[in-house]
């Protein structure tokens, strides 16, 4: 049993003890006490399960939120149209080597940046032994390692062999920077919509 699991069990036992003591002090009927204890057990079980699967549940929540907020964009012909989110930014769902993740599209970022968790999930080869890259962020300068994305897809857009940087300092943030936008045929903002056009195959 891990440390987190031990703490969860101890917390659950303490809460049940407090609840049981409170119920007994009220001198309720045995059947009513049993029903109330069963209800509290179900609540504690749901909380423990939710905590244990918090990362999986977060991924589901992000996927549903992405669908509701239009983060998968709308494909019109060969063009991907991404609506502006309520926070004023453009977010999109993209796949790196088949692994889906949420990205901020930021024309102010020079290079595509990935969280360490995203890089691990996509099984990217990160150059951890080379000289780090210094990246200026809102929280100051951080060190990052270089990697290359073999294949990134979203809607009709496919980017191959794209440079990126990885750092734990990015937290859960993933950013598609100018090196991605520059690989497109064109990109522009019309009103509250970001329009991405991939290179068209030559006849």
C-alpha positions as CSV (number, residue, x, y, z in Angstrom):
1,X,0.0,0.0,0.0
2,X,1.4,3.4,-1.0
3,X,1.6,6.4,1.3
4,X,-1.3,8.1,-0.4
5,X,-3.5,5.0,0.0
6,X,-2.6,4.7,3.7
7,X,-3.5,8.3,4.3
8,X,-6.8,7.7,2.5
9,X,-7.7,4.7,4.6
10,X,-6.8,6.5,7.8
11,X,-8.9,9.5,6.8
12,X,-11.8,7.3,6.0
13,X,-11.6,5.4,9.3
14,X,-11.5,8.6,11.2
15,X,-14.5,10.1,9.4
16,X,-16.5,6.9,9.9
17,X,-15.6,6.9,13.6
18,X,-16.8,10.5,14.0
19,X,-20.0,9.8,12.0
20,X,-20.7,6.7,14.0
21,X,-20.1,8.4,17.3
22,X,-22.4,11.3,16.3
23,X,-25.2,8.9,15.3
24,X,-24.9,6.8,18.5
25,X,-25.1,9.9,20.6
26,X,-28.4,10.8,19.0
27,X,-29.9,7.5,20.2
28,X,-31.5,6.7,16.8
29,X,-33.2,3.4,16.0
30,X,-30.7,0.7,15.0
31,X,-32.2,0.3,11.5
32,X,-32.0,4.1,10.9
33,X,-28.4,4.1,12.1
34,X,-27.5,1.3,9.7
35,X,-29.1,3.1,6.8
36,X,-27.2,6.3,7.5
37,X,-23.9,4.5,8.0
38,X,-24.5,2.7,4.6
39,X,-25.1,6.1,3.0
40,X,-21.9,7.6,4.4
41,X,-20.0,4.5,3.3
42,X,-21.2,5.0,-0.2
43,X,-20.2,8.6,-0.1
44,X,-16.7,7.8,1.2
45,X,-16.3,5.1,-1.4
46,X,-17.2,7.5,-4.2
47,X,-14.7,10.1,-2.9
48,X,-11.9,7.5,-2.7
49,X,-12.6,6.1,-6.1
50,X,-12.7,9.6,-7.6
51,X,-9.4,10.5,-5.9
52,X,-7.7,7.3,-7.1
53,X,-8.8,7.8,-10.7
54,X,-8.5,11.6,-10.7
55,X,-6.1,11.7,-13.6
56,X,-8.3,9.4,-15.8
57,X,-11.4,11.4,-14.8
58,X,-9.5,14.7,-15.6
59,X,-8.8,13.3,-19.1
60,X,-12.5,12.5,-19.6
61,X,-13.5,15.9,-18.4
62,X,-11.0,17.6,-20.7
63,X,-12.3,15.6,-23.7
64,X,-15.9,16.4,-23.0
65,X,-15.1,20.1,-22.4
66,X,-13.1,20.1,-25.6
67,X,-16.1,18.8,-27.5
68,X,-18.5,21.3,-25.9
69,X,-16.2,24.3,-26.4
70,X,-15.3,23.4,-30.0
71,X,-11.7,22.7,-29.3
72,X,-11.6,20.1,-32.1
73,X,-12.4,22.8,-34.5
74,X,-14.6,22.6,-37.6
75,X,-13.2,21.2,-40.8
76,X,-14.4,23.1,-43.9
77,X,-12.8,21.5,-47.0
78,X,-9.1,21.4,-46.2
79,X,-9.3,24.2,-43.7
80,X,-9.6,24.0,-39.9
81,X,-11.6,26.7,-38.1
82,X,-10.9,27.0,-34.4
83,X,-13.3,29.2,-32.3
84,X,-12.0,31.6,-29.7
85,X,-12.5,30.2,-26.2
86,X,-14.2,32.3,-23.4
87,X,-10.7,33.1,-22.1
88,X,-9.8,34.9,-25.3
89,X,-7.3,32.2,-26.5
90,X,-7.4,29.6,-29.2
91,X,-7.4,26.0,-27.8
92,X,-7.3,22.9,-29.9
93,X,-7.2,19.2,-29.5
94,X,-4.3,17.5,-31.4
95,X,-2.7,14.1,-31.5
96,X,1.0,13.6,-31.1
97,X,2.0,10.1,-32.3
98,X,-1.6,9.1,-31.7
99,X,-1.8,10.6,-28.2
100,X,-4.5,13.3,-27.9
101,X,-3.8,16.4,-25.9
102,X,-5.0,20.0,-25.5
103,X,-2.9,22.8,-26.9
104,X,-2.8,26.5,-26.8
105,X,-2.1,28.1,-30.2
106,X,0.2,31.0,-29.5
107,X,1.8,33.1,-32.2
108,X,3.9,34.8,-29.6
109,X,5.7,31.5,-28.9
110,X,8.7,30.8,-31.1
111,X,8.8,27.0,-30.6
112,X,6.2,24.4,-29.8
113,X,6.4,23.5,-26.1
114,X,5.2,20.3,-24.4
115,X,4.7,19.3,-20.8
116,X,6.9,16.5,-19.5
117,X,3.7,14.3,-19.0
118,X,2.7,14.8,-22.7
119,X,6.1,14.0,-23.9
120,X,6.2,10.8,-21.9
121,X,2.7,9.8,-23.0
122,X,3.6,10.3,-26.6
123,X,6.8,8.3,-26.1
124,X,9.0,11.2,-27.5
125,X,12.8,10.9,-27.6
126,X,13.8,13.9,-25.4
127,X,17.5,15.0,-25.5
128,X,18.1,15.0,-21.8
129,X,21.8,14.9,-22.1
130,X,22.3,17.9,-24.4
131,X,22.6,21.5,-23.5
132,X,19.3,22.9,-22.3
133,X,17.3,25.5,-24.2
134,X,16.5,28.7,-22.2
135,X,12.8,29.6,-22.6
136,X,11.4,33.0,-21.5
137,X,7.9,32.5,-19.9
138,X,5.6,34.6,-17.9
139,X,7.2,33.1,-14.7
140,X,10.7,33.8,-15.8
141,X,13.4,31.9,-17.7
142,X,13.2,28.1,-17.6
143,X,15.4,25.3,-18.9
144,X,13.9,22.9,-21.5
145,X,15.2,19.9,-23.5
146,X,14.9,19.5,-27.2
147,X,12.8,16.8,-28.9
148,X,11.1,16.2,-32.3
149,X,7.5,15.3,-32.9
150,X,7.2,12.6,-35.5
151,X,3.6,13.3,-36.4
152,X,1.1,15.8,-35.1
153,X,-2.5,15.8,-36.5
154,X,-5.6,17.8,-35.9
155,X,-8.5,17.8,-38.3
156,X,-7.2,17.9,-41.9
157,X,-3.7,19.2,-40.7
158,X,-0.7,16.9,-40.5
159,X,2.7,18.2,-39.3
160,X,5.7,15.9,-39.5
161,X,9.2,15.9,-37.9
162,X,8.5,19.2,-36.0
163,X,10.9,20.6,-33.4
164,X,9.7,21.1,-29.8
165,X,11.0,21.7,-26.3
166,X,10.0,19.8,-23.1
167,X,10.2,21.0,-19.5
168,X,8.5,20.1,-16.2
169,X,8.4,23.8,-15.6
170,X,5.6,24.0,-18.2
171,X,3.2,22.2,-15.8
172,X,0.3,20.7,-17.8
173,X,0.6,23.4,-20.5
174,X,1.2,22.5,-24.2
175,X,1.7,25.2,-26.8
176,X,1.8,25.2,-30.5
177,X,4.2,28.0,-31.5
178,X,5.3,29.8,-34.6
179,X,7.3,26.9,-35.9
180,X,3.9,25.0,-36.3
181,X,2.1,28.0,-37.7
182,X,4.9,28.6,-40.2
183,X,4.6,25.1,-41.5
184,X,1.0,25.8,-42.8
185,X,0.0,27.3,-46.1
186,X,-1.5,30.2,-44.2
187,X,-3.2,31.1,-40.9
188,X,-5.3,34.1,-39.9
189,X,-7.9,35.3,-37.5
190,X,-11.3,36.4,-38.7
191,X,-13.4,37.9,-35.9
192,X,-13.4,35.2,-33.2
193,X,-12.2,32.3,-35.4
194,X,-8.7,31.1,-36.1
195,X,-8.4,29.7,-39.6
196,X,-5.6,27.2,-40.4
197,X,-4.9,26.1,-43.9
198,X,-2.5,23.3,-44.6
199,X,-0.3,23.1,-47.6
200,X,-2.2,21.7,-50.6
201,X,-0.7,18.9,-52.6
202,X,0.9,20.0,-55.8
203,X,-0.8,18.7,-59.0
